[in-house]
């Protein structure tokens, strides 16, 4: 990768940076490439975030940032997009240290170590932690119900636990943990070394 994805992925360590291979789970040669091609061929109508949210919220849930970090979207735009009564959403950010605290209402802090987990918790975030097979969950975490290790009991589209702080609930769900997966999983342990350099 060229590194140009910084504009959408921010400073995420799972990008192809400093000569290290990608450890991101996203296979950019599949869905993101098809979406880009469709956009390039004018297959998507241009609508405002509010109009998009108003129309699509009646039919489906939304995944914020299937490739890229949703914190790259201005918070006011994200709020307009999410203000209708969606059937639910999921979203994650590696920019939780640097972005406006308002994103925590929509997004999970994407963390890679137990130390990051506790740091994000202290800053008021719910977390989604990627684990190595040797890592253990804390008492505040559960395995992702859609993961291999949890027996794929559901799908992200049905589960929707990864929807930020659930500010409208008195009792917040536990945080989520998942073993590194996807196309970049083989590079994940090496990327963690970057955090400790």
GUTI-997061 format. One record per residue (C-alpha): residue number from 0; residue in one letter; x, y, z. Coordinates in nm, 4 decimals. Example, Ala and Ser with C-alpha at 12.3 -4.5 7.8 and 13.67 -1.06 7.14 Angstrom:
2
+-----+------+----------+----------+----------+
|  nr | rest |        x |        y |        z |
+-----+------+----------+----------+----------+
|   0 |    A |   1.2300 |  -0.4500 |   0.7800 |
|   1 |    S |   1.3670 |  -0.1060 |   0.7140 |
+-----+------+----------+----------+----------+
This chain:
197
+-----+------+----------+----------+----------+
|  nr | rest |        x |        y |        z |
+-----+------+----------+----------+----------+
|   0 |    X |   0.0000 |   0.0000 |   0.0000 |
|   1 |    X |   0.1123 |   0.3538 |  -0.0685 |
|   2 |    X |   0.0265 |   0.4951 |   0.2749 |
|   3 |    X |  -0.2325 |   0.7275 |   0.1198 |
|   4 |    X |  -0.4964 |   0.5625 |   0.3386 |
|   5 |    X |  -0.3830 |   0.7877 |   0.6257 |
|   6 |    X |  -0.6547 |   1.0305 |   0.5134 |
|   7 |    X |  -0.9227 |   0.7745 |   0.6034 |
|   8 |    X |  -0.7429 |   0.5518 |   0.8553 |
|   9 |    X |  -0.5593 |   0.8150 |   1.0575 |
|  10 |    X |  -0.2662 |   0.6876 |   1.2612 |
|  11 |    X |  -0.3945 |   0.3296 |   1.2940 |
|  12 |    X |  -0.0978 |   0.0975 |   1.3431 |
|  13 |    X |  -0.2609 |  -0.1679 |   1.1262 |
|  14 |    X |  -0.1948 |   0.0301 |   0.8088 |
|  15 |    X |   0.1060 |  -0.0534 |   0.5907 |
|  16 |    X |   0.3506 |   0.1900 |   0.7524 |
|  17 |    X |   0.7251 |   0.2008 |   0.8132 |
|  18 |    X |   0.7820 |  -0.0970 |   0.5851 |
|  19 |    X |   0.5548 |  -0.3192 |   0.7948 |
|  20 |    X |   0.2811 |  -0.5210 |   0.6271 |
|  21 |    X |  -0.0848 |  -0.4478 |   0.6933 |
|  22 |    X |  -0.2379 |  -0.6229 |   0.9931 |
|  23 |    X |  -0.5843 |  -0.4826 |   0.9237 |
|  24 |    X |  -0.8647 |  -0.7362 |   0.8809 |
|  25 |    X |  -1.0029 |  -0.5503 |   0.5754 |
|  26 |    X |  -0.9388 |  -0.7064 |   0.2359 |
|  27 |    X |  -0.9218 |  -0.3885 |   0.0263 |
|  28 |    X |  -0.9245 |  -0.5956 |  -0.2939 |
|  29 |    X |  -1.2828 |  -0.7017 |  -0.2282 |
|  30 |    X |  -1.5701 |  -0.4852 |  -0.0980 |
|  31 |    X |  -1.3812 |  -0.1515 |  -0.0737 |
|  32 |    X |  -1.2540 |  -0.1909 |  -0.4291 |
|  33 |    X |  -1.6028 |  -0.2714 |  -0.5600 |
|  34 |    X |  -1.7502 |   0.0274 |  -0.3745 |
|  35 |    X |  -1.4810 |   0.2567 |  -0.5172 |
|  36 |    X |  -1.5451 |   0.1292 |  -0.8698 |
|  37 |    X |  -1.9207 |   0.1819 |  -0.8304 |
|  38 |    X |  -1.8626 |   0.5358 |  -0.7000 |
|  39 |    X |  -1.6215 |   0.6102 |  -0.9852 |
|  40 |    X |  -1.8914 |   0.4977 |  -1.2312 |
|  41 |    X |  -2.1558 |   0.7243 |  -1.0698 |
|  42 |    X |  -2.3582 |   0.4334 |  -0.9304 |
|  43 |    X |  -2.4266 |   0.6094 |  -0.5981 |
|  44 |    X |  -2.6710 |   0.9006 |  -0.5776 |
|  45 |    X |  -2.5472 |   1.2156 |  -0.4030 |
|  46 |    X |  -2.7577 |   1.2866 |  -0.0952 |
|  47 |    X |  -2.7039 |   1.4707 |   0.2319 |
|  48 |    X |  -2.6168 |   1.2649 |   0.5431 |
|  49 |    X |  -2.9578 |   1.3503 |   0.6934 |
|  50 |    X |  -3.1459 |   1.2446 |   0.3788 |
|  51 |    X |  -2.9425 |   0.9251 |   0.3562 |
|  52 |    X |  -3.0111 |   0.8466 |   0.7203 |
|  53 |    X |  -3.3809 |   0.9252 |   0.6898 |
|  54 |    X |  -3.4260 |   0.6973 |   0.3889 |
|  55 |    X |  -3.2053 |   0.4003 |   0.4769 |
|  56 |    X |  -3.2800 |   0.3920 |   0.8508 |
|  57 |    X |  -3.6154 |   0.2339 |   0.7742 |
|  58 |    X |  -3.4560 |  -0.0636 |   0.6029 |
|  59 |    X |  -3.1236 |  -0.1591 |   0.7502 |
|  60 |    X |  -2.8542 |  -0.1207 |   1.0105 |
|  61 |    X |  -2.5334 |   0.0604 |   0.9242 |
|  62 |    X |  -2.1673 |  -0.0196 |   0.9698 |
|  63 |    X |  -1.9632 |   0.2951 |   1.0206 |
|  64 |    X |  -1.6225 |   0.2595 |   0.8597 |
|  65 |    X |  -1.6077 |  -0.0777 |   0.6862 |
|  66 |    X |  -1.2726 |   0.0502 |   0.5543 |
|  67 |    X |  -1.1334 |   0.3599 |   0.7162 |
|  68 |    X |  -1.1941 |   0.5262 |   1.0500 |
|  69 |    X |  -1.5350 |   0.6888 |   1.1103 |
|  70 |    X |  -1.3650 |   0.9585 |   1.3201 |
|  71 |    X |  -1.2461 |   1.0983 |   0.9852 |
|  72 |    X |  -1.6084 |   1.2045 |   0.9344 |
|  73 |    X |  -1.6902 |   1.5353 |   1.1100 |
|  74 |    X |  -1.8969 |   1.4679 |   1.4223 |
|  75 |    X |  -2.1822 |   1.6943 |   1.3047 |
|  76 |    X |  -2.2078 |   1.4905 |   0.9813 |
|  77 |    X |  -2.2015 |   1.1641 |   1.1759 |
|  78 |    X |  -2.4743 |   1.2984 |   1.4052 |
|  79 |    X |  -2.6934 |   1.3939 |   1.1060 |
|  80 |    X |  -2.6388 |   1.0510 |   0.9553 |
|  81 |    X |  -2.7197 |   0.8673 |   1.2779 |
|  82 |    X |  -3.0057 |   1.0822 |   1.4096 |
|  83 |    X |  -3.2892 |   0.8835 |   1.2461 |
|  84 |    X |  -3.4109 |   0.5675 |   1.4153 |
|  85 |    X |  -3.1721 |   0.3237 |   1.2492 |
|  86 |    X |  -3.2199 |  -0.0467 |   1.2992 |
|  87 |    X |  -2.8849 |  -0.0251 |   1.4763 |
|  88 |    X |  -2.5213 |   0.0315 |   1.3877 |
|  89 |    X |  -2.1641 |  -0.0734 |   1.4599 |
|  90 |    X |  -1.8529 |   0.1423 |   1.4532 |
|  91 |    X |  -1.4899 |   0.1496 |   1.5688 |
|  92 |    X |  -1.2118 |   0.4062 |   1.5937 |
|  93 |    X |  -0.8380 |   0.3835 |   1.6509 |
|  94 |    X |  -0.8410 |   0.7644 |   1.6907 |
|  95 |    X |  -1.0040 |   0.7533 |   2.0374 |
|  96 |    X |  -0.7116 |   0.9335 |   2.2022 |
|  97 |    X |  -0.7336 |   1.2324 |   1.9680 |
|  98 |    X |  -1.0934 |   1.2694 |   1.8516 |
|  99 |    X |  -1.3817 |   1.4587 |   2.0096 |
| 100 |    X |  -1.5345 |   1.2707 |   2.3058 |
| 101 |    X |  -1.8719 |   1.2884 |   2.1278 |
| 102 |    X |  -1.7630 |   1.0038 |   1.8998 |
| 103 |    X |  -1.7816 |   0.7687 |   2.2003 |
| 104 |    X |  -2.1598 |   0.7846 |   2.1707 |
| 105 |    X |  -2.1377 |   0.6127 |   1.8315 |
| 106 |    X |  -1.8074 |   0.4260 |   1.8196 |
| 107 |    X |  -1.6064 |   0.1688 |   2.0121 |
| 108 |    X |  -1.2464 |   0.2511 |   2.1005 |
| 109 |    X |  -1.0467 |   0.0016 |   1.8969 |
| 110 |    X |  -0.7632 |  -0.1092 |   2.1262 |
| 111 |    X |  -0.4829 |  -0.3622 |   2.0904 |
| 112 |    X |  -0.3458 |  -0.4179 |   2.4400 |
| 113 |    X |  -0.4812 |  -0.4467 |   2.7908 |
| 114 |    X |  -0.3000 |  -0.1217 |   2.8785 |
| 115 |    X |  -0.4866 |   0.0547 |   2.5964 |
| 116 |    X |  -0.8084 |  -0.1046 |   2.7176 |
| 117 |    X |  -0.7698 |   0.0526 |   3.0630 |
| 118 |    X |  -0.6623 |   0.3863 |   2.9149 |
| 119 |    X |  -0.9694 |   0.4023 |   2.6909 |
| 120 |    X |  -1.1970 |   0.2978 |   2.9778 |
| 121 |    X |  -1.0553 |   0.5796 |   3.1925 |
| 122 |    X |  -1.1413 |   0.8209 |   2.9084 |
| 123 |    X |  -1.5045 |   0.7029 |   2.9040 |
| 124 |    X |  -1.5050 |   0.4693 |   2.6031 |
| 125 |    X |  -1.6496 |   0.1242 |   2.5514 |
| 126 |    X |  -1.3850 |  -0.0868 |   2.3813 |
| 127 |    X |  -1.3314 |  -0.3441 |   2.1106 |
| 128 |    X |  -0.9991 |  -0.5163 |   2.1796 |
| 129 |    X |  -0.8127 |  -0.7316 |   1.9324 |
| 130 |    X |  -0.6315 |  -1.0172 |   2.1039 |
| 131 |    X |  -0.3596 |  -1.2673 |   2.0286 |
| 132 |    X |  -0.4517 |  -1.6308 |   2.1028 |
| 133 |    X |  -0.2476 |  -1.6024 |   2.4254 |
| 134 |    X |  -0.4373 |  -1.2987 |   2.5606 |
| 135 |    X |  -0.7134 |  -1.3229 |   2.8192 |
| 136 |    X |  -1.0290 |  -1.1172 |   2.8487 |
| 137 |    X |  -1.0734 |  -0.8865 |   3.1471 |
| 138 |    X |  -1.3792 |  -0.9191 |   3.3716 |
| 139 |    X |  -1.5330 |  -0.6301 |   3.1778 |
| 140 |    X |  -1.5091 |  -0.8026 |   2.8389 |
| 141 |    X |  -1.6825 |  -1.0803 |   2.6504 |
| 142 |    X |  -1.5782 |  -1.2567 |   2.3321 |
| 143 |    X |  -1.7376 |  -1.1142 |   2.0211 |
| 144 |    X |  -2.0529 |  -1.3253 |   1.9738 |
| 145 |    X |  -1.9901 |  -1.3315 |   1.5957 |
| 146 |    X |  -1.6323 |  -1.4597 |   1.6313 |
| 147 |    X |  -1.4935 |  -1.8050 |   1.5646 |
| 148 |    X |  -1.3883 |  -1.8396 |   1.9285 |
| 149 |    X |  -1.7447 |  -1.7684 |   2.0473 |
| 150 |    X |  -1.8926 |  -2.0176 |   1.8014 |
| 151 |    X |  -2.0314 |  -1.7561 |   1.5596 |
| 152 |    X |  -2.3560 |  -1.7414 |   1.7587 |
| 153 |    X |  -2.4760 |  -1.4404 |   1.5613 |
| 154 |    X |  -2.3656 |  -1.1827 |   1.3045 |
| 155 |    X |  -2.2564 |  -0.8227 |   1.3544 |
| 156 |    X |  -2.5710 |  -0.7090 |   1.1738 |
| 157 |    X |  -2.7918 |  -0.8891 |   1.4283 |
| 158 |    X |  -2.5808 |  -0.8339 |   1.7416 |
| 159 |    X |  -2.5031 |  -0.4600 |   1.7282 |
| 160 |    X |  -2.3194 |  -0.4569 |   2.0646 |
| 161 |    X |  -2.0425 |  -0.2493 |   1.9034 |
| 162 |    X |  -2.2431 |   0.0729 |   1.8980 |
| 163 |    X |  -2.0491 |   0.3021 |   2.1294 |
| 164 |    X |  -2.1536 |   0.3977 |   2.4795 |
| 165 |    X |  -2.5256 |   0.3213 |   2.4611 |
| 166 |    X |  -2.5881 |   0.6533 |   2.6357 |
| 167 |    X |  -2.9606 |   0.5814 |   2.6319 |
| 168 |    X |  -2.9187 |   0.2701 |   2.8496 |
| 169 |    X |  -2.8878 |   0.2652 |   3.2263 |
| 170 |    X |  -2.6659 |  -0.0437 |   3.2175 |
| 171 |    X |  -2.4054 |  -0.0574 |   2.9433 |
| 172 |    X |  -2.3100 |  -0.3891 |   2.7835 |
| 173 |    X |  -1.9663 |  -0.5359 |   2.8438 |
| 174 |    X |  -1.6771 |  -0.4501 |   2.6170 |
| 175 |    X |  -1.5892 |  -0.6807 |   2.3299 |
| 176 |    X |  -1.2745 |  -0.8816 |   2.2588 |
| 177 |    X |  -1.1830 |  -1.0806 |   1.9485 |
| 178 |    X |  -0.8799 |  -1.2783 |   1.8356 |
| 179 |    X |  -0.7044 |  -1.1151 |   1.5375 |
| 180 |    X |  -0.8772 |  -1.2253 |   1.2192 |
| 181 |    X |  -0.9049 |  -1.1460 |   0.8509 |
| 182 |    X |  -0.6382 |  -1.1023 |   0.5863 |
| 183 |    X |  -0.3942 |  -0.9203 |   0.8158 |
| 184 |    X |  -0.4125 |  -1.1571 |   1.1141 |
| 185 |    X |  -0.0815 |  -1.3223 |   1.0259 |
| 186 |    X |   0.0918 |  -0.9846 |   1.0665 |
| 187 |    X |  -0.0885 |  -0.8812 |   1.3856 |
| 188 |    X |   0.1677 |  -0.9957 |   1.6469 |
| 189 |    X |   0.4473 |  -0.8192 |   1.4571 |
| 190 |    X |   0.2467 |  -0.4975 |   1.4463 |
| 191 |    X |   0.2019 |  -0.5074 |   1.8231 |
| 192 |    X |   0.5779 |  -0.4727 |   1.8524 |
| 193 |    X |   0.5319 |  -0.1180 |   1.7164 |
| 194 |    X |   0.3350 |  -0.0331 |   2.0301 |
| 195 |    X |   0.6254 |  -0.1398 |   2.2474 |
| 196 |    X |   0.9100 |   0.0261 |   2.0508 |
+-----+------+----------+----------+----------+
